[in-house]
Amino acid sequence: MPKIARTRGVKGAASWCALAAVGYLAVRTLLEALVSFFMGLRVPGATLTSPTGFSQTEAELLAMMVAIGGILIPVFLLLRLTRLRTEDLRLLLPAPWSPAFCLPVFLGIANAANLFGGLLGHLLGTAGSATSLPAGGSALVVNFISLCVIPAILEELFFRGALQGLMRPCGSTAAIFAPALLFALLHMDLAQGITAFVCGVFLGWLTERTGSVLPGMLLHFVNNSIAFAVAYLQLYAASSTAIGAELFVLLVFPPVALWLIWHAMRQGFRFSAGLRPGVDAWDVFTSPAYTVAVAFLAFFSVYLNQVG
């Protein structure tokens, strides 16, 4: 059966990225409704958001299944309906890269964005709620897998693998930017969205430079694990310990990253080296579908925050 989309133009690629992003949101919503329906059959009134009669571990496992399906189903459909091939996902061993440089730089820019986003959210009165974590046991282990392991693997597979793979023939700039913006908007939160966009750009660049999504998965996992540890300390450790850990992460990593970048560039390092030429990043908005999807996700995010 011939593929529906064969175009390598930016409009076609950006349109498929937009459809995939909105499709991810739709599939996840449908899966949440389906799982909640079956939960209600077991315990009347139980849903994923209100798992009455289910243990915390059971509820987290069900939520994890929804998260996995919400990404794997759109990726499968993209592989079936578009020019995307499994090799475009870049599930390969990376070209030689420097974790000693990339990891602290990534953590630095991520936490600088966290700090900026948090301050901006506070000024606008849209500061997000604190993460709720169990004190220990199997529920904490499942939470760690759900918040640190699963997103690191599947979000990189979807955004830096599938969506970036669709955009890659248009050049590295568009391939990095288009999925990163969708990645940010799908977080449905201002502060998290700013961090997600900055991280998405860096992880997209790393995928282009190394030819693999695996380094990005590693960096994504480390970043999520640090955030998880800080959130746990805020809930269960002494306030001085929690504040010290948060300040260390927010105030130490960014200067270290800045120094590493300055030192590397003095030695001739260029972020643009090795990237594929192509269209400008803003050319993705020549796709009406992409522009509409960005507007829809932005307005939907604002609506959710106002309702919340």
LUMBASE-510045 format. One line per field, with one value per residue (C-alpha): x, z, y; residue in one letter; residue number from 0. Coordinates in nm, 3 decimals. Example, Ala and Ser with C-alpha at 12.3 -4.5 7.8 and 13.67 -1.06 7.14 Angstrom:
2
u c(1.230;1.367)
w c(0.780;0.714)
v c(-0.450;-0.106)
res c(A;S)
n c(0;1)
***
This chain:
308
u c(0.000;0.150;0.221;-0.028;0.241;0.557;0.629;0.961;0.845;0.828;0.450;0.382;0.629;0.512;0.149;0.216;0.400;0.100;-0.145;0.073;0.090;-0.286;-0.334;-0.117;-0.340;-0.656;-0.528;-0.420;-0.760;-0.940;-0.719;-0.778;-1.155;-1.134;-0.926;-1.153;-1.454;-1.310;-1.203;-1.563;-1.684;-1.465;-1.531;-1.831;-1.724;-1.351;-1.153;-0.787;-0.818;-1.008;-0.896;-1.126;-1.085;-0.751;-0.413;-0.169;0.051;-0.240;-0.346;0.010;0.047;-0.277;-0.164;0.167;-0.017;-0.206;0.121;0.283;-0.015;-0.052;0.288;0.330;-0.003;0.076;0.429;0.285;0.037;0.311;0.516;0.216;0.077;0.377;0.722;0.866;1.069;1.199;1.553;1.436;1.369;1.746;1.739;2.107;2.434;2.545;2.848;3.123;2.997;3.101;2.869;3.106;3.019;2.661;2.520;2.621;2.536;2.193;2.130;2.247;2.016;1.728;1.757;1.811;1.485;1.324;1.427;1.308;0.980;0.913;0.972;0.758;0.480;0.493;0.470;0.174;0.007;0.025;0.270;0.213;0.122;0.380;0.440;0.280;0.492;0.443;0.684;0.818;0.738;0.625;0.420;0.736;0.916;0.627;0.618;0.989;0.943;0.638;0.796;1.162;1.205;0.897;0.906;1.281;1.238;0.901;0.906;1.245;1.118;0.816;0.955;1.324;1.267;0.941;0.864;1.225;1.259;0.967;1.119;1.482;1.470;1.380;1.711;1.831;1.697;1.335;1.378;1.492;1.249;0.915;0.902;1.050;0.767;0.503;0.685;0.664;0.296;0.193;0.318;0.013;0.196;0.385;0.688;0.718;0.661;0.954;1.181;1.050;1.117;1.475;1.540;1.372;1.599;1.911;1.802;1.706;2.049;2.212;2.012;2.124;2.488;2.510;2.267;2.089;1.811;1.990;2.206;1.894;1.716;2.004;2.010;1.631;1.639;1.908;1.725;1.393;1.565;1.718;1.379;1.224;1.482;1.433;1.054;1.093;1.320;1.071;0.802;0.988;1.326;1.407;1.327;1.693;1.796;1.523;1.599;1.972;1.922;1.692;1.924;2.222;2.045;1.910;2.217;2.517;2.435;2.365;2.701;2.887;2.708;2.789;3.156;3.171;3.013;3.246;3.551;3.446;3.379;3.719;3.866;3.671;3.353;3.045;2.692;2.613;2.888;2.761;2.399;2.211;2.128;1.767;1.475;1.449;1.278;0.990;0.908;0.720;0.443;0.385;0.191;-0.165;-0.208;0.101;-0.003;-0.356;-0.221;0.014;-0.270;-0.505;-0.253;-0.169;-0.534;-0.614;-0.326;-0.454;-0.805;-0.684;-0.484;-0.780;-1.019;-0.762)
w c(0.000;-0.095;0.176;0.208;0.259;0.054;0.045;0.184;0.181;0.504;0.479;0.456;0.727;0.967;0.903;0.999;1.312;1.407;1.347;1.551;1.844;1.853;1.792;2.093;2.306;2.165;2.205;2.562;2.646;2.495;2.680;3.007;2.948;2.860;3.165;3.389;3.247;3.339;3.680;3.735;3.652;3.932;4.184;4.111;4.081;4.047;3.777;3.702;3.861;4.160;4.200;4.491;4.589;4.408;4.576;4.488;4.311;4.102;4.006;3.902;3.695;3.510;3.449;3.319;3.071;2.943;2.902;2.711;2.480;2.426;2.257;2.101;1.915;1.736;1.655;1.506;1.296;1.171;1.063;0.876;0.721;0.639;0.483;0.833;0.864;1.171;1.086;1.101;1.473;1.524;1.774;1.702;1.889;1.882;1.712;1.959;2.194;2.522;2.816;3.040;2.836;2.729;3.064;3.277;2.993;2.954;3.330;3.337;3.064;3.198;3.546;3.416;3.226;3.540;3.737;3.470;3.416;3.788;3.839;3.538;3.658;4.001;3.857;3.640;3.919;3.729;3.951;3.918;4.202;4.387;4.285;4.519;4.590;4.825;5.115;5.003;4.905;4.569;4.501;4.512;4.276;4.030;4.057;3.977;3.670;3.562;3.607;3.522;3.309;3.086;2.978;2.910;2.674;2.510;2.482;2.314;2.086;1.987;1.965;1.884;1.706;1.510;1.476;1.423;1.175;0.977;0.973;0.910;0.526;0.573;0.750;1.109;1.213;1.131;1.255;1.595;1.631;1.516;1.760;2.045;2.025;2.023;2.310;2.512;2.441;2.527;2.883;2.930;3.183;3.137;3.355;3.243;2.883;2.889;3.032;2.788;2.488;2.593;2.673;2.349;2.143;2.314;2.291;1.927;1.858;2.036;1.825;1.506;1.617;1.739;1.495;1.784;2.036;2.302;2.445;2.474;2.660;2.907;2.966;2.992;3.251;3.463;3.458;3.557;3.831;3.984;3.977;4.134;4.413;4.485;4.495;4.735;4.965;4.966;5.088;5.339;5.432;5.668;5.514;5.525;5.332;5.073;5.021;5.001;4.737;4.529;4.548;4.452;4.143;4.037;4.110;4.050;3.725;3.512;3.587;3.530;3.195;3.097;3.179;2.983;2.677;2.697;2.739;2.452;2.213;2.292;2.172;1.845;1.932;1.733;1.797;1.427;1.315;1.158;1.122;0.796;0.591;0.507;0.559;0.841;1.164;1.108;0.776;0.969;1.011;0.635;0.722;0.815;1.010;1.220;1.289;1.388;1.612;1.790;1.844;1.965;2.212;2.344;2.399;2.543;2.788;2.899;2.939;3.153;3.378;3.423;3.499;3.736)
v c(0.000;0.338;0.587;0.874;1.139;1.136;1.506;1.626;1.988;2.182;2.228;1.858;1.761;2.034;1.938;1.578;1.693;1.905;1.622;1.387;1.631;1.688;1.314;1.238;1.459;1.296;0.939;1.006;1.158;0.860;0.613;0.798;0.779;0.410;0.320;0.529;0.344;0.004;0.134;0.242;-0.109;-0.247;0.030;0.253;0.617;0.541;0.723;0.791;1.135;0.997;0.631;0.544;0.179;0.142;0.143;0.419;0.167;0.037;0.389;0.481;0.166;0.242;0.600;0.464;0.241;0.546;0.741;0.455;0.405;0.778;0.789;0.445;0.460;0.792;0.670;0.350;0.549;0.782;0.482;0.344;0.662;0.881;0.855;0.802;0.481;0.304;0.413;0.777;0.730;0.718;0.432;0.376;0.389;0.754;0.895;0.988;1.260;1.417;1.342;1.540;1.851;1.783;1.669;1.972;2.211;2.051;2.061;2.421;2.547;2.335;2.484;2.837;2.792;2.646;2.953;3.196;3.008;2.985;3.359;3.447;3.215;3.373;3.724;3.624;3.428;3.097;2.909;2.533;2.301;2.094;1.733;1.479;1.172;0.875;0.838;0.502;0.145;0.014;0.328;0.542;0.304;0.314;0.695;0.710;0.490;0.689;1.034;0.967;0.655;0.645;1.014;0.999;0.706;0.768;1.148;1.132;0.855;1.066;1.421;1.376;1.045;1.048;1.421;1.524;1.239;1.378;1.726;1.625;1.649;2.017;2.078;2.063;2.403;2.322;1.963;2.090;2.382;2.235;1.940;2.149;2.403;2.128;1.956;2.279;2.345;1.989;2.043;2.268;2.487;2.815;2.742;2.380;2.485;2.730;2.462;2.202;2.428;2.505;2.138;2.030;2.254;2.121;1.757;1.809;1.956;1.661;1.414;1.588;1.596;1.236;1.072;0.901;0.965;0.759;1.041;1.257;0.979;0.963;1.340;1.353;1.075;1.243;1.576;1.415;1.214;1.527;1.701;1.392;1.389;1.760;1.717;1.423;1.624;1.912;1.673;1.457;1.610;1.894;2.232;2.339;2.026;2.073;2.442;2.372;2.103;2.324;2.623;2.408;2.276;2.618;2.830;2.602;2.421;2.736;2.909;2.581;2.540;2.898;2.848;2.521;2.681;2.984;2.758;2.527;2.816;2.968;2.639;2.658;2.465;2.569;2.444;2.483;2.247;1.927;2.039;1.991;2.303;2.370;2.606;2.857;2.758;3.002;2.836;2.567;2.826;2.818;2.503;2.606;2.281;2.350;2.710;2.605;2.326;2.568;2.816;2.541;2.398;2.747;2.840;2.498;2.537;2.878;2.735;2.445;2.677;2.912;2.625;2.471)
res c(M;P;K;I;A;R;T;R;G;V;K;G;A;A;S;W;C;A;L;A;A;V;G;Y;L;A;V;R;T;L;L;E;A;L;V;S;F;F;M;G;L;R;V;P;G;A;T;L;T;S;P;T;G;F;S;Q;T;E;A;E;L;L;A;M;M;V;A;I;G;G;I;L;I;P;V;F;L;L;L;R;L;T;R;L;R;T;E;D;L;R;L;L;L;P;A;P;W;S;P;A;F;C;L;P;V;F;L;G;I;A;N;A;A;N;L;F;G;G;L;L;G;H;L;L;G;T;A;G;S;A;T;S;L;P;A;G;G;S;A;L;V;V;N;F;I;S;L;C;V;I;P;A;I;L;E;E;L;F;F;R;G;A;L;Q;G;L;M;R;P;C;G;S;T;A;A;I;F;A;P;A;L;L;F;A;L;L;H;M;D;L;A;Q;G;I;T;A;F;V;C;G;V;F;L;G;W;L;T;E;R;T;G;S;V;L;P;G;M;L;L;H;F;V;N;N;S;I;A;F;A;V;A;Y;L;Q;L;Y;A;A;S;S;T;A;I;G;A;E;L;F;V;L;L;V;F;P;P;V;A;L;W;L;I;W;H;A;M;R;Q;G;F;R;F;S;A;G;L;R;P;G;V;D;A;W;D;V;F;T;S;P;A;Y;T;V;A;V;A;F;L;A;F;F;S;V;Y;L;N;Q;V;G)
n c(0;1;2;3;4;5;6;7;8;9;10;11;12;13;14;15;16;17;18;19;20;21;22;23;24;25;26;27;28;29;30;31;32;33;34;35;36;37;38;39;40;41;42;43;44;45;46;47;48;49;50;51;52;53;54;55;56;57;58;59;60;61;62;63;64;65;66;67;68;69;70;71;72;73;74;75;76;77;78;79;80;81;82;83;84;85;86;87;88;89;90;91;92;93;94;95;96;97;98;99;100;101;102;103;104;105;106;107;108;109;110;111;112;113;114;115;116;117;118;119;120;121;122;123;124;125;126;127;128;129;130;131;132;133;134;135;136;137;138;139;140;141;142;143;144;145;146;147;148;149;150;151;152;153;154;155;156;157;158;159;160;161;162;163;164;165;166;167;168;169;170;171;172;173;174;175;176;177;178;179;180;181;182;183;184;185;186;187;188;189;190;191;192;193;194;195;196;197;198;199;200;201;202;203;204;205;206;207;208;209;210;211;212;213;214;215;216;217;218;219;220;221;222;223;224;225;226;227;228;229;230;231;232;233;234;235;236;237;238;239;240;241;242;243;244;245;246;247;248;249;250;251;252;253;254;255;256;257;258;259;260;261;262;263;264;265;266;267;268;269;270;271;272;273;274;275;276;277;278;279;280;281;282;283;284;285;286;287;288;289;290;291;292;293;294;295;296;297;298;299;300;301;302;303;304;305;306;307)
***
